[in-house]
Amino acid sequence: MDEHAQDGRENDKDDVMKALQYVEVGKPPVIREVPTPEPGPGQVRLKATAAGACHSDSFVMSLSDEDYRASYPLPMTLGHEGAGIVYSPRFLVPLGDLDPADNVALTDAGLTPHHAIKGSLSKLVPGSTAVVIGTGGLGHVAIQILRELTPATVIALDVADEKLALAKEVGAHHAFLSNPDAVDAIREATGSATVTAIFDFVGIQPTADLGAKLSGTETDQVLVGVGATKADVGVLGRAYDATVRAPYWGSRSELMEVLNLARAGRVDVETERFSLDDAPEAYRRLHEGTLRGRAVVTP
C-alpha cells in the first residue's frame, strides 16, 4: 500500500462511492452507490486502485439461498483482494514500487499458494515431484513459487489447453490434461505413478479423487480450492504417512515474502484488467472459466 499518500482525505469529500455488490442470491453482481465509510478504532479506509476477482467470490455467489443466508450478509461488497491508498499504514504491507494492478492479486492468488506450499517444503527435495491441479489464477502463481522455492519437478494438470500453455510458460516441467489418463501420463514422465505433493486449486470431488490416485507413501494432498470433498484417511484408507490438509490464505509475514519475490522478478501474475463498470463482466468470465490468469478491477 502507498503509505506516502497525502491529502487523500481532502480529495475524497464525496459522501457516496461506487461499489460492486452481490445484492440478490442467484443474480449477477451490480454496480451501486453506497455511503463512503468512515474508519473506526483499529481500522483504516483504503481508496482502492486495484482489486482482484477471486474464485471464492464466485463460489459464494453460487450458493443456494438457504446456504448463503446462513453464512453471509446481503448486500455483500466484492473485492477482498485489494491494493490502494490509505490514511494510516498500520498492519498493512507497502507495495513500494510494484504496480498495484499487476501485483494486487498476490494478496490472495500469491499468498494462498505460498502458504500451502510452505507446509510441504521439507518434502520437496531434489528428486521430488509436485503436481498442481488447476493452473488458472492461483495455480499459475503456485508453479512459479514451486520453481523458485524448491528443486521439485513440477507437473501441471488442467482441463483447458490454454491454461496448460500458461503453465508451461511460467515454468511447469510437464503439463497434462486433468482426466483419468493423467496418472499414466505422470508415470511415463517421471517413472512413478505417485508424487510427493499435490496442490489442488480446484477443490471438487473429481480432482480430490485424482489426487488420491496420485498419493503414495508420505504424499501430501493439499486441498486449496474452495469446496467440500470426501477423502479416505487412516491407516487402511491411505498410504503410510500420507497426509490430507486444507490450508487457507496466509500470514502478513508470508505476504511480505511473496511481494519480495515479485520485486525480484521471480513471481509474475498473468492479469486482465477491467474497469469498475465492467466488473460484472470480469466475474461472468471468472465463473465461466474463460480467464487465462487473474481478473483485476481498476476503479
BALOBA-1460 file (C-alpha; in Angstrom, 3 decimals):
// residues 299
<rec num="1" residu="m" x="0.000" y="0.000" z="0.000"/>
<rec num="2" residu="d" x="1.177" y="3.579" z="-0.638"/>
<rec num="3" residu="e" x="1.952" y="4.861" z="2.842"/>
<rec num="4" residu="h" x="3.287" y="8.150" z="1.450"/>
<rec num="5" residu="a" x="-0.035" y="9.270" z="0.009"/>
<rec num="6" residu="q" x="-1.015" y="12.786" z="1.047"/>
<rec num="7" residu="d" x="-4.222" y="14.840" z="1.053"/>
<rec num="8" residu="g" x="-6.259" y="11.655" z="0.418"/>
<rec num="9" residu="r" x="-8.988" y="12.834" z="2.780"/>
<rec num="10" residu="e" x="-9.065" y="16.307" z="1.266"/>
<rec num="11" residu="n" x="-9.510" y="14.912" z="-2.249"/>
<rec num="12" residu="d" x="-12.173" y="12.400" z="-1.254"/>
<rec num="13" residu="k" x="-15.033" y="14.524" z="0.087"/>
<rec num="14" residu="d" x="-17.956" y="12.764" z="-1.576"/>
<rec num="15" residu="d" x="-20.493" y="11.189" z="0.735"/>
<rec num="16" residu="v" x="-21.100" y="8.271" z="-1.638"/>
<rec num="17" residu="m" x="-18.923" y="5.962" z="-3.692"/>
<rec num="18" residu="k" x="-19.370" y="3.193" z="-6.242"/>
<rec num="19" residu="a" x="-19.238" y="-0.445" z="-5.127"/>
<rec num="20" residu="l" x="-19.597" y="-3.807" z="-6.841"/>
<rec num="21" residu="q" x="-22.140" y="-5.664" z="-4.717"/>
<rec num="22" residu="y" x="-23.877" y="-9.019" z="-4.626"/>
<rec num="23" residu="v" x="-27.441" y="-7.935" z="-3.883"/>
<rec num="24" residu="e" x="-29.778" y="-10.814" z="-4.743"/>
<rec num="25" residu="v" x="-28.966" y="-14.524" z="-4.350"/>
<rec num="26" residu="g" x="-28.621" y="-16.194" z="-7.716"/>
<rec num="27" residu="k" x="-28.277" y="-12.907" z="-9.633"/>
<rec num="28" residu="p" x="-25.085" y="-11.330" z="-11.058"/>
<rec num="29" residu="p" x="-23.360" y="-8.604" z="-9.004"/>
<rec num="30" residu="v" x="-24.206" y="-4.990" z="-9.809"/>
<rec num="31" residu="i" x="-22.620" y="-1.540" z="-9.523"/>
<rec num="32" residu="r" x="-24.298" y="0.525" z="-6.785"/>
<rec num="33" residu="e" x="-23.733" y="3.790" z="-4.959"/>
<rec num="34" residu="v" x="-23.083" y="3.305" z="-1.241"/>
<rec num="35" residu="p" x="-22.156" y="5.664" z="1.609"/>
<rec num="36" residu="t" x="-18.443" y="6.366" z="1.892"/>
<rec num="37" residu="p" x="-17.346" y="4.596" z="5.100"/>
<rec num="38" residu="e" x="-15.527" y="6.232" z="7.982"/>
<rec num="39" residu="p" x="-12.831" y="4.106" z="9.669"/>
<rec num="40" residu="g" x="-13.361" y="3.239" z="13.306"/>
<rec num="41" residu="p" x="-10.876" y="2.154" z="16.003"/>
<rec num="42" residu="g" x="-8.365" y="-0.339" z="14.641"/>
<rec num="43" residu="q" x="-9.499" y="0.265" z="11.041"/>
<rec num="44" residu="v" x="-8.181" y="2.104" z="8.002"/>
<rec num="45" residu="r" x="-10.004" y="3.436" z="4.961"/>
<rec num="46" residu="l" x="-8.479" y="2.459" z="1.649"/>
<rec num="47" residu="k" x="-9.111" y="4.159" z="-1.678"/>
<rec num="48" residu="a" x="-8.895" y="1.167" z="-3.998"/>
<rec num="49" residu="t" x="-6.607" y="1.389" z="-7.015"/>
<rec num="50" residu="a" x="-6.999" y="-2.278" z="-7.979"/>
<rec num="51" residu="a" x="-8.915" y="-5.348" z="-6.822"/>
<rec num="52" residu="g" x="-8.609" y="-8.951" z="-7.992"/>
<rec num="53" residu="a" x="-11.647" y="-11.039" z="-8.928"/>
<rec num="54" residu="c" x="-11.393" y="-14.257" z="-6.922"/>
<rec num="55" residu="h" x="-12.926" y="-17.721" z="-7.306"/>
<rec num="56" residu="s" x="-14.025" y="-17.620" z="-3.669"/>
<rec num="57" residu="d" x="-16.346" y="-14.743" z="-4.663"/>
<rec num="58" residu="s" x="-17.728" y="-16.882" z="-7.466"/>
<rec num="59" residu="f" x="-18.164" y="-19.797" z="-5.050"/>
<rec num="60" residu="v" x="-20.110" y="-17.673" z="-2.560"/>
<rec num="61" residu="m" x="-22.359" y="-16.341" z="-5.335"/>
<rec num="62" residu="s" x="-23.077" y="-19.911" z="-6.470"/>
<rec num="63" residu="l" x="-24.545" y="-20.947" z="-3.099"/>
<rec num="64" residu="s" x="-28.245" y="-21.644" z="-2.726"/>
<rec num="65" residu="d" x="-30.416" y="-19.071" z="-0.991"/>
<rec num="66" residu="e" x="-30.518" y="-21.112" z="2.221"/>
<rec num="67" residu="d" x="-26.769" y="-21.807" z="2.352"/>
<rec num="68" residu="y" x="-25.885" y="-18.213" z="1.507"/>
<rec num="69" residu="r" x="-28.122" y="-16.551" z="4.070"/>
<rec num="70" residu="a" x="-26.833" y="-18.872" z="6.780"/>
<rec num="71" residu="s" x="-23.293" y="-17.522" z="6.417"/>
<rec num="72" residu="y" x="-23.165" y="-14.179" z="4.602"/>
<rec num="73" residu="p" x="-24.961" y="-10.816" z="4.685"/>
<rec num="74" residu="l" x="-26.705" y="-9.055" z="1.812"/>
<rec num="75" residu="p" x="-25.701" y="-6.865" z="0.143"/>
<rec num="76" residu="m" x="-22.062" y="-8.027" z="0.058"/>
<rec num="77" residu="t" x="-19.372" y="-5.810" z="-1.453"/>
<rec num="78" residu="l" x="-16.939" y="-7.852" z="-3.556"/>
<rec num="79" residu="g" x="-13.187" y="-7.332" z="-3.807"/>
<rec num="80" residu="h" x="-11.253" y="-8.790" z="-0.864"/>
<rec num="81" residu="e" x="-8.010" y="-8.933" z="-2.913"/>
<rec num="82" residu="g" x="-7.091" y="-5.253" z="-2.921"/>
<rec num="83" residu="a" x="-4.463" y="-2.554" z="-3.137"/>
<rec num="84" residu="g" x="-4.814" y="1.203" z="-2.827"/>
<rec num="85" residu="i" x="-4.057" y="4.421" z="-0.969"/>
<rec num="86" residu="v" x="-4.601" y="4.533" z="2.810"/>
<rec num="87" residu="y" x="-4.657" y="7.252" z="5.520"/>
<rec num="88" residu="s" x="-2.919" y="5.025" z="8.185"/>
<rec num="89" residu="p" x="-0.474" y="2.238" z="7.200"/>
<rec num="90" residu="r" x="-0.784" y="0.253" z="10.453"/>
<rec num="91" residu="f" x="-0.681" y="-3.521" z="9.930"/>
<rec num="92" residu="l" x="-0.551" y="-3.136" z="6.156"/>
<rec num="93" residu="v" x="2.099" y="-4.211" z="3.671"/>
<rec num="94" residu="p" x="3.597" y="-1.494" z="1.417"/>
<rec num="95" residu="l" x="3.683" y="-2.211" z="-2.304"/>
<rec num="96" residu="g" x="6.629" y="0.132" z="-2.809"/>
<rec num="97" residu="d" x="7.442" y="0.403" z="-6.498"/>
<rec num="98" residu="l" x="5.264" y="-2.556" z="-7.532"/>
<rec num="99" residu="d" x="2.413" y="-1.694" z="-9.886"/>
<rec num="100" residu="p" x="-0.903" y="-2.142" z="-7.980"/>
<rec num="101" residu="a" x="-2.872" y="-3.658" z="-10.859"/>
<rec num="102" residu="d" x="-0.099" y="-6.046" z="-11.861"/>
<rec num="103" residu="n" x="0.511" y="-7.261" z="-8.314"/>
<rec num="104" residu="v" x="-2.728" y="-6.840" z="-6.343"/>
<rec num="105" residu="a" x="-3.626" y="-10.500" z="-6.933"/>
<rec num="106" residu="l" x="-0.576" y="-11.535" z="-4.914"/>
<rec num="107" residu="t" x="-2.527" y="-10.665" z="-1.748"/>
<rec num="108" residu="d" x="-4.566" y="-13.828" z="-2.334"/>
<rec num="109" residu="a" x="-3.523" y="-15.595" z="-5.538"/>
<rec num="110" residu="g" x="0.101" y="-15.358" z="-4.392"/>
<rec num="111" residu="l" x="-0.247" y="-15.599" z="-0.610"/>
<rec num="112" residu="t" x="-2.599" y="-18.599" z="-0.607"/>
<rec num="113" residu="p" x="-0.411" y="-20.935" z="-2.711"/>
<rec num="114" residu="h" x="2.729" y="-19.686" z="-0.948"/>
<rec num="115" residu="h" x="1.253" y="-20.639" z="2.428"/>
<rec num="116" residu="a" x="0.089" y="-24.012" z="1.075"/>
<rec num="117" residu="i" x="3.481" y="-24.824" z="-0.436"/>
<rec num="118" residu="k" x="5.444" y="-23.831" z="2.683"/>
<rec num="119" residu="g" x="3.692" y="-26.611" z="4.577"/>
<rec num="120" residu="s" x="5.320" y="-29.177" z="2.276"/>
<rec num="121" residu="l" x="8.767" y="-27.625" z="1.773"/>
<rec num="122" residu="s" x="10.528" y="-30.239" z="3.896"/>
<rec num="123" residu="k" x="9.375" y="-32.956" z="1.459"/>
<rec num="124" residu="l" x="10.044" y="-31.072" z="-1.775"/>
<rec num="125" residu="v" x="13.705" y="-32.016" z="-2.003"/>
<rec num="126" residu="p" x="15.803" y="-32.966" z="-5.047"/>
<rec num="127" residu="g" x="14.107" y="-35.834" z="-6.864"/>
<rec num="128" residu="s" x="10.640" y="-34.945" z="-5.565"/>
<rec num="129" residu="t" x="7.573" y="-34.264" z="-7.706"/>
<rec num="130" residu="a" x="4.850" y="-31.649" z="-7.149"/>
<rec num="131" residu="v" x="1.552" y="-31.692" z="-9.019"/>
<rec num="132" residu="v" x="-0.531" y="-28.531" z="-9.440"/>
<rec num="133" residu="i" x="-4.182" y="-29.230" z="-10.298"/>
<rec num="134" residu="g" x="-5.849" y="-26.161" z="-11.800"/>
<rec num="135" residu="t" x="-3.412" y="-23.719" z="-13.392"/>
<rec num="136" residu="g" x="-5.563" y="-20.580" z="-13.511"/>
<rec num="137" residu="g" x="-5.448" y="-17.607" z="-11.135"/>
<rec num="138" residu="l" x="-3.766" y="-19.337" z="-8.170"/>
<rec num="139" residu="g" x="-2.264" y="-22.350" z="-9.897"/>
<rec num="140" residu="h" x="-0.043" y="-20.475" z="-12.350"/>
<rec num="141" residu="v" x="1.414" y="-18.499" z="-9.424"/>
<rec num="142" residu="a" x="1.901" y="-21.722" z="-7.433"/>
<rec num="143" residu="i" x="4.007" y="-23.135" z="-10.264"/>
<rec num="144" residu="q" x="6.317" y="-20.125" z="-10.113"/>
<rec num="145" residu="i" x="6.631" y="-20.348" z="-6.317"/>
<rec num="146" residu="l" x="7.418" y="-24.074" z="-6.523"/>
<rec num="147" residu="r" x="10.115" y="-23.418" z="-9.121"/>
<rec num="148" residu="e" x="11.591" y="-20.629" z="-7.000"/>
<rec num="149" residu="l" x="11.500" y="-22.300" z="-3.561"/>
<rec num="150" residu="t" x="12.053" y="-25.980" z="-4.424"/>
<rec num="151" residu="p" x="14.043" y="-28.241" z="-6.754"/>
<rec num="152" residu="a" x="10.961" y="-30.404" z="-7.373"/>
<rec num="153" residu="t" x="9.760" y="-31.493" z="-10.791"/>
<rec num="154" residu="v" x="6.527" y="-29.537" z="-11.312"/>
<rec num="155" residu="i" x="3.619" y="-31.105" z="-13.200"/>
<rec num="156" residu="a" x="0.563" y="-29.054" z="-14.177"/>
<rec num="157" residu="l" x="-2.915" y="-30.515" z="-14.694"/>
<rec num="158" residu="d" x="-5.898" y="-28.641" z="-16.109"/>
<rec num="159" residu="v" x="-8.926" y="-29.244" z="-18.339"/>
<rec num="160" residu="a" x="-8.139" y="-26.278" z="-20.635"/>
<rec num="161" residu="d" x="-5.345" y="-26.329" z="-23.202"/>
<rec num="162" residu="e" x="-4.786" y="-22.556" z="-22.929"/>
<rec num="163" residu="k" x="-4.202" y="-22.844" z="-19.168"/>
<rec num="164" residu="l" x="-1.777" y="-25.724" z="-19.710"/>
<rec num="165" residu="a" x="0.062" y="-23.479" z="-22.179"/>
<rec num="166" residu="l" x="0.246" y="-20.785" z="-19.478"/>
<rec num="167" residu="a" x="1.550" y="-23.382" z="-17.015"/>
<rec num="168" residu="k" x="4.406" y="-24.232" z="-19.356"/>
<rec num="169" residu="e" x="5.149" y="-20.546" z="-19.913"/>
<rec num="170" residu="v" x="5.569" y="-19.906" z="-16.184"/>
<rec num="171" residu="g" x="7.808" y="-22.904" z="-15.551"/>
<rec num="172" residu="a" x="5.970" y="-26.230" z="-15.316"/>
<rec num="173" residu="h" x="8.214" y="-29.099" z="-16.419"/>
<rec num="174" residu="h" x="5.218" y="-31.076" z="-17.719"/>
<rec num="175" residu="a" x="1.588" y="-30.159" z="-18.444"/>
<rec num="176" residu="f" x="-1.179" y="-32.723" z="-18.970"/>
<rec num="177" residu="l" x="-4.941" y="-32.687" z="-19.280"/>
<rec num="178" residu="s" x="-6.646" y="-33.334" z="-15.953"/>
<rec num="179" residu="n" x="-8.520" y="-36.552" z="-16.759"/>
<rec num="180" residu="p" x="-8.273" y="-40.284" z="-15.943"/>
<rec num="181" residu="d" x="-5.253" y="-40.574" z="-18.260"/>
<rec num="182" residu="a" x="-3.245" y="-38.145" z="-16.125"/>
<rec num="183" residu="v" x="-1.908" y="-40.885" z="-13.837"/>
<rec num="184" residu="d" x="-0.423" y="-42.785" z="-16.771"/>
<rec num="185" residu="a" x="0.968" y="-39.562" z="-18.244"/>
<rec num="186" residu="i" x="2.701" y="-38.739" z="-14.960"/>
<rec num="187" residu="r" x="4.056" y="-42.282" z="-14.662"/>
<rec num="188" residu="e" x="5.527" y="-42.044" z="-18.162"/>
<rec num="189" residu="a" x="7.066" y="-38.619" z="-17.455"/>
<rec num="190" residu="t" x="8.542" y="-39.382" z="-14.025"/>
<rec num="191" residu="g" x="8.810" y="-43.166" z="-13.829"/>
<rec num="192" residu="s" x="6.369" y="-43.288" z="-10.902"/>
<rec num="193" residu="a" x="2.583" y="-43.181" z="-10.580"/>
<rec num="194" residu="t" x="2.791" y="-41.454" z="-7.185"/>
<rec num="195" residu="v" x="4.096" y="-37.998" z="-6.356"/>
<rec num="196" residu="t" x="5.466" y="-36.097" z="-3.368"/>
<rec num="197" residu="a" x="2.796" y="-33.401" z="-3.108"/>
<rec num="198" residu="i" x="-0.455" y="-32.486" z="-4.837"/>
<rec num="199" residu="f" x="-1.709" y="-28.899" z="-4.674"/>
<rec num="200" residu="d" x="-5.376" y="-28.911" z="-5.703"/>
<rec num="201" residu="f" x="-6.577" y="-25.407" z="-6.616"/>
<rec num="202" residu="v" x="-9.941" y="-26.659" z="-7.904"/>
<rec num="203" residu="g" x="-11.388" y="-28.403" z="-4.862"/>
<rec num="204" residu="i" x="-14.073" y="-30.615" z="-6.390"/>
<rec num="205" residu="q" x="-14.604" y="-34.347" z="-5.969"/>
<rec num="206" residu="p" x="-13.037" y="-35.404" z="-9.306"/>
<rec num="207" residu="t" x="-9.804" y="-33.525" z="-8.549"/>
<rec num="208" residu="a" x="-9.724" y="-34.854" z="-4.974"/>
<rec num="209" residu="d" x="-10.163" y="-38.382" z="-6.352"/>
<rec num="210" residu="l" x="-7.359" y="-37.796" z="-8.850"/>
<rec num="211" residu="g" x="-5.119" y="-36.544" z="-6.072"/>
<rec num="212" residu="a" x="-5.861" y="-39.679" z="-4.062"/>
<rec num="213" residu="k" x="-4.798" y="-41.846" z="-7.032"/>
<rec num="214" residu="l" x="-1.508" y="-39.959" z="-7.191"/>
<rec num="215" residu="s" x="-0.851" y="-40.326" z="-3.456"/>
<rec num="216" residu="g" x="1.710" y="-42.763" z="-2.158"/>
<rec num="217" residu="t" x="3.887" y="-43.137" z="0.922"/>
<rec num="218" residu="e" x="4.352" y="-39.746" z="2.655"/>
<rec num="219" residu="t" x="2.494" y="-37.843" z="-0.079"/>
<rec num="220" residu="d" x="0.912" y="-34.526" z="0.889"/>
<rec num="221" residu="q" x="-2.503" y="-33.959" z="-0.703"/>
<rec num="222" residu="v" x="-3.193" y="-30.246" z="-0.221"/>
<rec num="223" residu="l" x="-6.769" y="-29.110" z="-0.930"/>
<rec num="224" residu="v" x="-6.588" y="-25.373" z="-1.576"/>
<rec num="225" residu="g" x="-9.622" y="-24.754" z="-3.811"/>
<rec num="226" residu="v" x="-12.815" y="-23.608" z="-2.098"/>
<rec num="227" residu="g" x="-15.185" y="-26.533" z="-1.826"/>
<rec num="228" residu="a" x="-16.073" y="-29.668" z="0.125"/>
<rec num="229" residu="t" x="-14.846" y="-33.124" z="-0.890"/>
<rec num="230" residu="k" x="-14.616" y="-36.587" z="0.605"/>
<rec num="231" residu="a" x="-11.350" y="-38.440" z="1.082"/>
<rec num="232" residu="d" x="-10.351" y="-41.770" z="2.605"/>
<rec num="233" residu="v" x="-7.967" y="-41.336" z="5.526"/>
<rec num="234" residu="g" x="-6.459" y="-43.536" z="8.190"/>
<rec num="235" residu="v" x="-4.079" y="-46.483" z="8.178"/>
<rec num="236" residu="l" x="-6.312" y="-48.553" z="5.897"/>
<rec num="237" residu="g" x="-7.540" y="-45.619" z="3.824"/>
<rec num="238" residu="r" x="-4.286" y="-44.102" z="2.609"/>
<rec num="239" residu="a" x="-0.646" y="-44.996" z="2.048"/>
<rec num="240" residu="y" x="1.758" y="-44.921" z="5.001"/>
<rec num="241" residu="d" x="2.295" y="-41.443" z="6.465"/>
<rec num="242" residu="a" x="0.351" y="-39.746" z="3.648"/>
<rec num="243" residu="t" x="-1.493" y="-36.566" z="4.627"/>
<rec num="244" residu="v" x="-4.553" y="-34.575" z="3.586"/>
<rec num="245" residu="r" x="-4.749" y="-30.924" z="4.609"/>
<rec num="246" residu="a" x="-6.724" y="-27.836" z="3.646"/>
<rec num="247" residu="p" x="-4.748" y="-24.630" z="4.297"/>
<rec num="248" residu="y" x="-6.346" y="-21.214" z="3.951"/>
<rec num="249" residu="w" x="-4.809" y="-17.868" z="2.942"/>
<rec num="250" residu="g" x="-1.649" y="-16.943" z="4.906"/>
<rec num="251" residu="s" x="0.086" y="-14.504" z="7.244"/>
<rec num="252" residu="r" x="1.294" y="-10.918" z="6.883"/>
<rec num="253" residu="s" x="4.927" y="-12.035" z="7.014"/>
<rec num="254" residu="e" x="4.264" y="-14.559" z="4.242"/>
<rec num="255" residu="l" x="2.696" y="-11.805" z="2.121"/>
<rec num="256" residu="m" x="5.872" y="-9.787" z="2.582"/>
<rec num="257" residu="e" x="7.847" y="-12.788" z="1.318"/>
<rec num="258" residu="v" x="5.585" y="-13.054" z="-1.736"/>
<rec num="259" residu="l" x="5.971" y="-9.361" z="-2.558"/>
<rec num="260" residu="n" x="9.732" y="-9.697" z="-2.222"/>
<rec num="261" residu="l" x="9.623" y="-12.493" z="-4.805"/>
<rec num="262" residu="a" x="7.686" y="-10.163" z="-7.099"/>
<rec num="263" residu="r" x="10.179" y="-7.327" z="-6.604"/>
<rec num="264" residu="a" x="12.977" y="-9.707" z="-7.508"/>
<rec num="265" residu="g" x="11.164" y="-10.653" z="-10.699"/>
<rec num="266" residu="r" x="10.657" y="-14.248" z="-9.520"/>
<rec num="267" residu="v" x="6.850" y="-14.233" z="-9.483"/>
<rec num="268" residu="d" x="4.578" y="-12.603" z="-12.031"/>
<rec num="269" residu="v" x="0.765" y="-12.650" z="-12.241"/>
<rec num="270" residu="e" x="-0.977" y="-13.032" z="-15.591"/>
<rec num="271" residu="t" x="-3.689" y="-10.373" z="-15.392"/>
<rec num="272" residu="e" x="-6.533" y="-8.997" z="-17.463"/>
<rec num="273" residu="r" x="-7.783" y="-5.547" z="-16.460"/>
<rec num="274" residu="f" x="-11.414" y="-4.427" z="-16.183"/>
<rec num="275" residu="s" x="-12.881" y="-1.048" z="-15.259"/>
<rec num="276" residu="l" x="-15.264" y="-0.873" z="-12.302"/>
<rec num="277" residu="d" x="-18.216" y="-0.547" z="-14.691"/>
<rec num="278" residu="d" x="-17.061" y="-3.743" z="-16.449"/>
<rec num="279" residu="a" x="-16.515" y="-5.629" z="-13.173"/>
<rec num="280" residu="p" x="-19.673" y="-7.769" z="-13.587"/>
<rec num="281" residu="e" x="-18.208" y="-8.986" z="-16.889"/>
<rec num="282" residu="a" x="-14.999" y="-9.950" z="-15.073"/>
<rec num="283" residu="y" x="-16.981" y="-12.124" z="-12.679"/>
<rec num="284" residu="r" x="-19.007" y="-13.622" z="-15.531"/>
<rec num="285" residu="r" x="-15.753" y="-14.622" z="-17.267"/>
<rec num="286" residu="l" x="-14.394" y="-15.939" z="-13.971"/>
<rec num="287" residu="h" x="-17.495" y="-18.072" z="-13.439"/>
<rec num="288" residu="e" x="-17.275" y="-19.417" z="-16.998"/>
<rec num="289" residu="g" x="-13.586" y="-20.237" z="-16.614"/>
<rec num="290" residu="t" x="-12.588" y="-18.167" z="-19.656"/>
<rec num="291" residu="l" x="-9.955" y="-16.061" z="-17.889"/>
<rec num="292" residu="r" x="-6.372" y="-17.085" z="-18.668"/>
<rec num="293" residu="g" x="-4.988" y="-15.823" z="-15.369"/>
<rec num="294" residu="r" x="-6.416" y="-13.312" z="-12.893"/>
<rec num="295" residu="a" x="-9.015" y="-10.598" z="-13.496"/>
<rec num="296" residu="v" x="-8.179" y="-7.238" z="-11.905"/>
<rec num="297" residu="v" x="-10.663" y="-4.391" z="-11.487"/>
<rec num="298" residu="t" x="-9.132" y="-0.898" z="-11.641"/>
<rec num="299" residu="p" x="-11.619" y="1.764" z="-10.435"/>
